[in-house]
């Protein structure tokens, strides 16, 4: 039983950082595509406090990323889905690491 938990912990510790790296790379491609093909939306998403475009505005960016609005562009819709999935894998994997750690600590203590 312990071996399975340790293998699970190892897999989580490998795949969670890989998911984060993938999410960062995909998000960079996504913003580059937005800047090239939809500059008005890119400007709106990367403007903060009237300064920009080109700044970071995570709230607006995440709101648009998880919205159904694809600006009539199927490639953008596919890119949004890829970035969303990578971030979801990262967050759920991070939570999974803590759950497995708690289980391992509980089993080891008894």
C-alpha positions in Angstrom: 0.0 0.0 0.0 2.8 2.4 0.9 4.6 1.8 -2.4 1.5 2.7 -4.4 1.1 5.9 -2.5 4.8 6.8 -3.0 4.5 6.1 -6.7 1.4 8.3 -6.8 3.2 11.0 -5.0 6.2 10.7 -7.4 3.9 10.9 -10.4 2.1 14.0 -9.0 5.4 15.6 -8.3 6.5 15.0 -11.9 3.3 15.8 -13.8 2.2 18.9 -11.8 5.4 20.9 -12.8 5.1 19.6 -16.4 1.5 20.8 -16.5 2.6 24.3 -15.2 5.4 24.5 -17.8 2.9 23.4 -20.5 0.4 26.0 -19.4 2.9 28.8 -19.5 4.1 27.8 -23.0 0.5 27.5 -24.3 -0.5 30.8 -22.7 2.4 32.5 -24.4 1.4 31.1 -27.8 -2.2 32.1 -27.0 -1.3 35.7 -26.2 1.0 35.9 -29.3 -1.9 34.7 -31.4 -4.3 37.2 -29.9 -1.8 40.0 -30.4 -1.3 39.1 -34.1 -4.9 38.2 -35.1 -7.1 40.1 -32.6 -5.0 43.2 -31.5 -8.0 45.0 -30.1 -8.9 42.2 -27.7 -5.2 41.7 -26.8 -5.0 45.4 -26.0 -8.1 45.1 -23.8 -6.8 42.0 -21.9 -3.3 43.4 -21.4 -4.1 47.0 -20.3 -4.2 47.7 -16.6 -5.0 51.0 -14.9 -5.0 52.7 -18.3 -1.3 51.7 -18.8 -0.6 49.4 -21.7 -1.2 47.4 -23.8 1.4 44.8 -23.0 1.0 44.7 -19.2 -0.4 41.8 -17.3 -4.0 41.7 -16.3 -4.7 38.2 -14.9 -8.3 38.9 -13.9 -9.4 40.0 -17.3 -7.3 37.4 -19.0 -8.6 34.5 -16.9 -12.2 35.8 -17.3 -11.8 35.8 -21.1 -10.0 32.4 -21.1 -12.9 30.7 -19.2 -15.6 32.5 -21.2 -17.5 31.1 -24.2 -16.5 34.1 -26.3 -14.1 32.9 -29.1 -14.4 36.1 -31.3 -15.6 33.8 -34.1 -12.2 32.2 -34.5 -12.1 28.4 -34.2 -8.3 28.3 -33.8 -8.6 30.7 -30.8 -11.3 28.5 -29.3 -9.0 25.5 -29.6 -6.1 27.4 -28.0 -8.3 28.6 -25.2 -9.3 25.0 -24.5 -5.7 23.9 -24.4 -4.6 26.6 -22.0 -7.7 26.1 -19.8 -7.0 22.3 -19.6 -3.3 22.8 -18.7 -4.2 25.2 -15.9 -6.9 22.9 -14.6 -4.5 19.9 -14.6 -2.0 22.0 -12.7 -4.5 23.2 -10.0 -6.1 19.8 -9.5 -2.7 18.1 -9.4 -1.5 20.6 -6.8 -4.5 19.8 -4.6 -3.9 16.1 -5.3 -0.3 16.3 -3.9 -1.6 17.7 -0.6 -4.3 15.0 -0.4 -1.7 12.2 -1.0 0.7 13.7 1.4 -2.0 13.7 4.1 -2.9 10.1 3.4 0.8 9.1 3.5 1.3 11.0 6.8 -1.8 9.4 8.3 -0.8 5.9 7.3 2.8 6.4 8.4 1.7 7.7 11.8 -0.3 4.5 12.5 
